[in-house]
Amino acid sequence: MRPNSTAVIPCPLCRAPLRSTADYCTSCGAERHFGPRKIEVISSMVGGCVLLPGVSLLVRPFSLWTVLFALIGIGVGFFYAHVRFGVDRWFKGEGKIKR
């Protein structure tokens, strides 16, 4: 019996056949990842922490509001990373997976 055509998909990187529920490719070592990586979350939070207070400093001098905008920028950066990178993505692994 042959598997259903919707149950087999090509690997996004090497085009080897995979099950649609596979988390890694046995031929090229690519791994499926859902959601943002740590570096993406950290860079978004730092960007929010810098950009929002920067705009605040253009409007008024340094004050308690600037610190409050920095904290809000960290939260906005965190949520931005989860919205922007909250999908299934495939990344090249460190090599073939050994079993």
DSSP file (Angstrom, degrees, kcal/mol; ACC not computed):
  #  RESIDUE AA STRUCTURE BP1 BP2  ACC     N-H-->O    O-->H-N    N-H-->O    O-->H-N    TCO  KAPPA ALPHA  PHI   PSI    X-CA   Y-CA   Z-CA
    1    1 A M              0   0    0      0, 0.0     0, 0.0     0, 0.0     0, 0.0   0.000 360.0 360.0 360.0 133.4    0.0    0.0    0.0
    2    2 A R        -     0   0    0      1,-0.1     3,-0.1     0, 0.0     2,-0.0  -0.675 360.0-108.1 -89.3 145.1    1.3    3.5   -0.9
    3    3 A P        -     0   0    0      0, 0.0    -1,-0.1     0, 0.0     5,-0.1  -0.315  43.7 -87.9 -68.8 156.2    1.0    6.3    1.6
    4    4 A N    >>  -     0   0    0      1,-0.1     3,-1.5     2,-0.1     4,-0.5  -0.339  35.0-123.2 -60.2 142.6   -1.5    9.1    1.0
    5    5 A S  T 34 S+     0   0    0      1,-0.3     3,-0.5     2,-0.2    -1,-0.1   0.758 111.2  55.9 -65.7 -23.6    0.1   11.9   -1.1
    6    6 A T  T 34 S+     0   0    0      1,-0.2    -1,-0.3     3,-0.0    -2,-0.1   0.620  98.3  63.1 -82.2 -11.1   -0.7   14.5    1.5
    7    7 A A  T <4 S+     0   0    0     -3,-1.5    13,-1.8     1,-0.1     2,-0.5   0.631  98.6  61.7 -85.5 -14.1    1.2   12.5    4.1
    8    8 A V  E  <  +A   19   0A   0     -4,-0.5    11,-0.2    -3,-0.5    -1,-0.1  -0.957  62.7 170.9-117.8 128.0    4.5   12.9    2.3
    9    9 A I  E     -A   18   0A   0      9,-3.2     9,-3.2    -2,-0.5     2,-0.2  -0.903  35.2-105.1-127.7 157.9    6.1   16.3    1.7
   10   10 A P  E     -A   17   0A   0      0, 0.0     6,-0.1     0, 0.0     5,-0.0  -0.589  40.3-103.2 -80.9 147.8    9.5   17.3    0.3
   11   11 A C     >  -     0   0    0      5,-2.2     4,-1.6    -2,-0.2    79,-0.0  -0.499  27.7-131.5 -63.4 134.5   12.1   18.6    2.7
   12   12 A P  T  4 S+     0   0    0      0, 0.0    -1,-0.1     0, 0.0    78,-0.0   0.729 101.7  35.5 -63.7 -20.7   12.3   22.4    2.3
   13   13 A L  T  4 S+     0   0    0      3,-0.1    79,-0.0    78,-0.1    -2,-0.0   0.861 135.1  14.1-101.3 -43.8   16.1   22.3    2.0
   14   14 A C  T  4 S-     0   0    0      2,-0.1    -1,-0.0    16,-0.0     0, 0.0   0.481  89.1-126.9-114.8  -3.9   17.1   19.1    0.2
   15   15 A R     <  +     0   0    0     -4,-1.6     3,-0.0     1,-0.2     0, 0.0   0.654  55.1 149.9  66.2  19.2   13.7   18.0   -1.3
   16   16 A A        -     0   0    0      1,-0.1    -5,-2.2    -6,-0.1    -1,-0.2  -0.557  57.9 -94.1 -75.3 147.7   14.0   14.4    0.2
   17   17 A P  E     +A   10   0A   0      0, 0.0     2,-0.3     0, 0.0    -1,-0.1  -0.424  52.6 174.1 -68.0 135.8   10.6   12.9    1.0
   18   18 A L  E     -A    9   0A   0     -9,-3.2    -9,-3.2    -2,-0.1     2,-0.2  -0.932  36.4-104.0-134.5 156.3    9.4   13.4    4.5
   19   19 A R  E >   -A    8   0A   0     -2,-0.3     3,-1.6   -11,-0.2   -11,-0.2  -0.532  36.3-118.4 -72.5 152.6    6.3   12.7    6.5
   20   20 A S  T 3  S+     0   0    0    -13,-1.8    -1,-0.1     1,-0.3   -12,-0.1   0.686 114.5  50.6 -69.5 -15.2    4.2   15.8    7.1
   21   21 A T  T 3  S+     0   0    0    -14,-0.3    -1,-0.3     2,-0.0   -13,-0.1   0.315  82.1 127.4-101.7   7.5    4.7   15.4   10.8
   22   22 A A    <   -     0   0    0     -3,-1.6     3,-0.1     1,-0.1    -4,-0.0  -0.354  43.2-164.1 -68.6 144.1    8.5   15.0   10.7
   23   23 A D  S    S+     0   0    0      1,-0.2     9,-3.1     8,-0.1     2,-0.3   0.546  74.0  21.7-102.1 -12.5   10.6   17.2   13.0
   24   24 A Y  B    S-B   31   0B   0      7,-0.2     2,-0.5    66,-0.1     7,-0.2  -0.988  74.4-119.2-151.0 157.7   13.9   16.6   11.2
   25   25 A C     >  -     0   0    0      5,-2.4     4,-1.5    -2,-0.3    72,-0.4  -0.865  13.2-155.7-100.4 127.7   15.2   15.4    7.9
   26   26 A T  T  4 S+     0   0    0     -2,-0.5    -1,-0.1     1,-0.2    71,-0.1   0.713  90.4  50.6 -76.1 -19.5   17.3   12.2    8.0
   27   27 A S  T  4 S+     0   0    0     69,-0.1    -1,-0.2     1,-0.1    69,-0.1   0.888 128.0  13.9 -88.0 -39.8   19.1   13.0    4.7
   28   28 A C  T  4 S-     0   0    0      2,-0.1    65,-0.2    67,-0.1    -2,-0.2   0.580  95.1-120.8-112.5 -12.2   20.3   16.6    5.3
   29   29 A G     <  +     0   0    0     -4,-1.5    66,-0.3     1,-0.2    65,-0.2   0.597  52.4 159.5  85.0  10.2   19.8   17.1    9.1
   30   30 A A        -     0   0    0     62,-0.2    -5,-2.4    63,-0.1     2,-0.4  -0.396  26.2-149.8 -67.4 144.7   17.4   20.0    8.8
   31   31 A E  E     -BC  24  91B   0     60,-2.9    60,-2.7    -7,-0.2     2,-0.4  -0.943   9.3-128.9-121.6 139.3   15.3   20.6   11.9
   32   32 A R  E     - C   0  90B   0     -9,-3.1     2,-0.4    -2,-0.4    58,-0.2  -0.674  28.4-172.9 -82.9 136.7   11.8   22.1   12.2
   33   33 A H  E     - C   0  89B   0     56,-3.5    56,-2.7    -2,-0.4     2,-0.5  -0.998  11.1-156.0-134.0 133.9   11.5   24.8   14.7
   34   34 A F  E     + C   0  88B   0     -2,-0.4    54,-0.2    54,-0.2    52,-0.1  -0.936  59.6   3.4-111.5 131.0    8.4   26.6   15.9
   35   35 A G  S    S-     0   0    0     52,-1.2    51,-0.2    -2,-0.5    54,-0.1  -0.181 100.4 -36.6  90.4 176.5    8.5   30.1   17.3
   36   36 A P        -     0   0    0      0, 0.0     2,-0.1     0, 0.0    -2,-0.1  -0.376  54.3-125.9 -75.8 150.0   11.3   32.5   17.8
   37   37 A R     >  -     0   0    0     -2,-0.1     4,-2.0     1,-0.1     3,-0.3  -0.444  32.7-102.3 -83.2 167.3   14.9   31.5   18.7
   38   38 A K  H  > S+     0   0    0      1,-0.2     4,-2.8     2,-0.2     5,-0.2   0.893 121.4  53.3 -59.7 -41.7   16.6   33.1   21.7
   39   39 A I  H  > S+     0   0    0      1,-0.2     4,-2.3     2,-0.2    -1,-0.2   0.859 108.5  50.3 -64.7 -34.3   18.7   35.5   19.6
   40   40 A E  H  > S+     0   0    0     -3,-0.3     4,-1.8     2,-0.2    -1,-0.2   0.890 112.5  46.3 -70.6 -39.0   15.5   36.8   17.8
   41   41 A V  H  X S+     0   0    0     -4,-2.0     4,-2.3     2,-0.2    -2,-0.2   0.937 114.8  47.0 -66.3 -46.0   13.7   37.4   21.1
   42   42 A I  H  X S+     0   0    0     -4,-2.8     4,-2.6     1,-0.2     5,-0.2   0.918 112.5  48.6 -64.6 -43.4   16.8   39.1   22.6
   43   43 A S  H  X S+     0   0    0     -4,-2.3     4,-2.2    -5,-0.2    -1,-0.2   0.878 112.3  49.1 -67.2 -34.8   17.4   41.3   19.6
   44   44 A S  H  X S+     0   0    0     -4,-1.8     4,-2.4     2,-0.2    -1,-0.2   0.901 112.2  48.4 -68.4 -39.6   13.8   42.4   19.4
   45   45 A M  H  X S+     0   0    0     -4,-2.3     4,-2.2    32,-0.3    -2,-0.2   0.908 112.9  47.2 -67.4 -41.3   13.7   43.2   23.1
   46   46 A V  H  X S+     0   0    0     -4,-2.6     4,-1.5     2,-0.2     5,-0.2   0.908 111.5  52.0 -66.1 -40.5   17.0   45.2   22.8
   47   47 A G  H  X S+     0   0    0     -4,-2.2     4,-3.0    -5,-0.2     5,-0.3   0.920 111.8  45.5 -60.6 -43.8   15.6   47.0   19.7
   48   48 A G  H  X S+     0   0    0     -4,-2.4     4,-1.4     1,-0.2    26,-0.3   0.867 110.5  54.3 -65.7 -35.9   12.4   48.0   21.6
   49   49 A C  H  < S+     0   0    0     -4,-2.2    -1,-0.2    24,-0.3    -2,-0.2   0.762 117.9  35.9 -69.5 -24.5   14.4   49.1   24.6
   50   50 A V  H  X S+     0   0    0     -4,-1.5     4,-1.5    -3,-0.2    -2,-0.2   0.858 117.6  47.4 -94.5 -42.8   16.5   51.4   22.5
   51   51 A L  H  X S+     0   0    0     -4,-3.0     4,-2.2    -5,-0.2     5,-0.2   0.930 109.9  48.6 -70.8 -46.6   14.0   52.7   19.9
   52   52 A L  H  X S+     0   0    0     -4,-1.4     4,-2.0    -5,-0.3    -1,-0.2   0.931 115.4  43.0 -65.2 -46.0   11.1   53.6   22.1
   53   53 A P  H  > S+     0   0    0      0, 0.0     4,-2.4     0, 0.0    -1,-0.2   0.842 110.2  59.6 -66.8 -28.6   13.2   55.6   24.7
   54   54 A G  H  X S+     0   0    0     -4,-1.5     4,-1.0     2,-0.2    -2,-0.2   0.924 107.4  44.5 -62.2 -43.3   15.0   57.2   21.7
   55   55 A V  H  X S+     0   0    0     -4,-2.2     4,-1.0     1,-0.2     3,-0.4   0.891 112.1  53.8 -65.8 -38.7   11.8   58.6   20.4
   56   56 A S  H  X S+     0   0    0     -4,-2.0     4,-2.4     1,-0.2     3,-0.4   0.878 104.9  54.0 -62.7 -37.5   10.9   59.7   23.9
   57   57 A L  H  < S+     0   0    0     -4,-2.4    -1,-0.2     1,-0.2    -2,-0.2   0.756 102.1  58.4 -71.7 -22.5   14.2   61.6   24.2
   58   58 A L  H  < S+     0   0    0     -4,-1.0    -1,-0.2    -3,-0.4    -2,-0.2   0.820 112.0  41.0 -71.3 -29.5   13.5   63.5   21.1
   59   59 A V  H  < S+     0   0    0     -4,-1.0    -2,-0.2    -3,-0.4    -1,-0.1   0.892 130.4   0.6 -85.8 -44.1   10.2   64.8   22.6
   60   60 A R  S  < S-     0   0    0     -4,-2.4    -1,-0.3     1,-0.0     3,-0.1  -0.959  82.3 -90.9-144.0 160.0   11.4   65.6   26.1
   61   61 A P        -     0   0    0      0, 0.0     5,-0.2     0, 0.0    -3,-0.1  -0.114  66.8 -62.3 -67.5 170.1   14.7   65.3   28.2
   62   62 A F  S    S+     0   0    0     -5,-0.1     2,-0.3     3,-0.1    -5,-0.0  -0.269  77.1 137.1 -56.6 131.0   15.6   62.2   30.2
   63   63 A S  S >> S-     0   0    0     -3,-0.1     4,-1.1     1,-0.0     3,-0.6  -0.852  71.5 -71.7-155.5-171.3   13.1   61.6   32.9
   64   64 A L  H 3> S+     0   0    0     -2,-0.3     4,-2.2     1,-0.2     5,-0.1   0.800 126.0  64.1 -64.1 -28.7   11.1   58.8   34.6
   65   65 A W  H 3> S+     0   0    0      1,-0.2     4,-2.8     2,-0.2    -1,-0.2   0.863  96.8  56.4 -62.4 -35.8    9.0   58.6   31.4
   66   66 A T  H <> S+     0   0    0     -3,-0.6     4,-1.9     2,-0.2    -1,-0.2   0.908 108.1  46.7 -63.5 -41.6   12.1   57.5   29.5
   67   67 A V  H  X S+     0   0    0     -4,-1.1     4,-2.0     2,-0.2    -1,-0.2   0.900 112.2  50.7 -66.3 -40.6   12.7   54.6   31.8
   68   68 A L  H  X S+     0   0    0     -4,-2.2     4,-2.3     1,-0.2    -2,-0.2   0.905 109.5  50.2 -64.0 -41.5    9.0   53.7   31.6
   69   69 A F  H  X S+     0   0    0     -4,-2.8     4,-2.5     2,-0.2    -1,-0.2   0.854 107.5  55.1 -64.8 -34.2    9.2   53.8   27.8
   70   70 A A  H  X S+     0   0    0     -4,-1.9     4,-1.8     2,-0.2    -2,-0.2   0.924 109.3  46.4 -64.0 -43.5   12.3   51.5   27.9
   71   71 A L  H  X S+     0   0    0     -4,-2.0     4,-1.7     1,-0.2    -2,-0.2   0.896 113.3  48.8 -65.9 -39.7   10.3   48.9   29.9
   72   72 A I  H  X S+     0   0    0     -4,-2.3     4,-2.6     1,-0.2    -2,-0.2   0.887 108.4  55.3 -65.3 -37.9    7.4   49.2   27.6
   73   73 A G  H  X S+     0   0    0     -4,-2.5     4,-2.4     2,-0.2   -24,-0.3   0.853 104.4  53.5 -63.3 -36.0    9.8   48.8   24.6
   74   74 A I  H  X S+     0   0    0     -4,-1.8     4,-2.0   -26,-0.3    -1,-0.2   0.929 111.6  45.4 -63.8 -44.8   11.1   45.5   26.1
   75   75 A G  H  X S+     0   0    0     -4,-1.7     4,-2.2     2,-0.2    -2,-0.2   0.905 113.0  49.5 -65.0 -41.8    7.6   44.2   26.3
   76   76 A V  H  X S+     0   0    0     -4,-2.6     4,-2.5     1,-0.2    -1,-0.2   0.898 110.5  51.1 -64.7 -40.1    6.7   45.3   22.8
   77   77 A G  H  X S+     0   0    0     -4,-2.4     4,-2.2     2,-0.2   -32,-0.3   0.884 108.6  52.1 -63.8 -38.8    9.9   43.7   21.5
   78   78 A F  H  X S+     0   0    0     -4,-2.0     4,-1.6     2,-0.2    -2,-0.2   0.941 113.6  42.5 -62.4 -48.6    9.1   40.4   23.2
   79   79 A F  H  X S+     0   0    0     -4,-2.2     4,-1.9     1,-0.2     5,-0.2   0.861 111.2  56.1 -68.4 -34.7    5.6   40.4   21.6
   80   80 A Y  H  X S+     0   0    0     -4,-2.5     4,-3.1     1,-0.2     5,-0.3   0.920 106.3  50.9 -61.4 -43.2    6.9   41.5   18.2
   81   81 A A  H  X S+     0   0    0     -4,-2.2     4,-2.3     1,-0.2    -1,-0.2   0.895 111.0  48.3 -62.3 -39.9    9.4   38.6   18.2
   82   82 A H  H  < S+     0   0    0     -4,-1.6     4,-0.2     2,-0.2    -1,-0.2   0.823 116.2  42.7 -72.8 -29.8    6.6   36.1   18.9
   83   83 A V  H >< S+     0   0    0     -4,-1.9     3,-0.5     2,-0.2    -2,-0.2   0.906 118.3  44.4 -78.3 -43.1    4.3   37.5   16.3
   84   84 A R  H 3< S+     0   0    0     -4,-3.1    -2,-0.2     1,-0.2    -3,-0.2   0.887 126.6  28.1 -69.7 -40.8    7.0   37.9   13.6
   85   85 A F  T 3< S+     0   0    0     -4,-2.3     2,-1.2    -5,-0.3   -50,-0.4   0.098  83.4 116.6-111.2  21.9    8.7   34.5   14.1
   86   86 A G    <   +     0   0    0     -3,-0.5     2,-0.3    -4,-0.2    -1,-0.1  -0.285  56.6  89.8 -88.9  51.4    5.7   32.4   15.4
   87   87 A V  S    S-     0   0    0     -2,-1.2   -52,-1.2   -54,-0.1     2,-0.4  -0.867  87.7 -82.2-135.1 168.6    5.6   30.0   12.5
   88   88 A D  E     +C   34   0B   0     -2,-0.3     2,-0.3   -54,-0.2   -54,-0.2  -0.616  53.7 174.3 -71.4 128.6    7.1   26.6   11.5
   89   89 A R  E     -C   33   0B   0    -56,-2.7   -56,-3.5    -2,-0.4     2,-0.5  -0.972  25.5-135.9-135.0 152.1   10.6   27.1   10.1
   90   90 A W  E     -C   32   0B   0     -2,-0.3     2,-0.4   -58,-0.2   -58,-0.2  -0.928  20.3-170.5-110.1 130.2   13.3   24.7    9.0
   91   91 A F  E     -C   31   0B   0    -60,-2.7   -60,-2.9    -2,-0.5     2,-0.3  -0.922  32.2-104.1-119.3 145.4   16.9   25.4    9.9
   92   92 A K        -     0   0    0     -2,-0.4   -62,-0.2   -62,-0.2   -63,-0.1  -0.499  42.2-138.8 -66.4 128.4   20.0   23.6    8.7
   93   93 A G        -     0   0    0     -2,-0.3   -63,-0.1   -65,-0.2     3,-0.1  -0.093  26.3 -95.8 -79.7-177.3   21.2   21.2   11.4
   94   94 A E  S    S-     0   0    0      1,-0.2     2,-0.3   -65,-0.2   -65,-0.1   0.450  88.6 -58.2 -80.3  -0.5   24.7   20.5   12.5
   95   95 A G  S    S-     0   0    0    -66,-0.3    -1,-0.2   -67,-0.1     2,-0.1  -0.916  88.8 -24.0 148.2-173.6   24.9   17.4   10.3
   96   96 A K        -     0   0    0     -2,-0.3     2,-0.4    -3,-0.1   -70,-0.1  -0.414  67.6-113.6 -68.8 142.0   23.1   14.2    9.7
   97   97 A I        -     0   0    0    -72,-0.4     2,-0.4   -71,-0.1    -1,-0.1  -0.617  29.4-144.9 -79.1 128.3   21.3   12.9   12.7
   98   98 A K              0   0    0     -2,-0.4    -1,-0.0     1,-0.1   -72,-0.0  -0.780 360.0 360.0 -97.9 136.1   22.8    9.7   14.0
   99   99 A R              0   0    0     -2,-0.4    -1,-0.1     0, 0.0    -2,-0.0   0.365 360.0 360.0-118.9 360.0   20.6    7.0   15.4
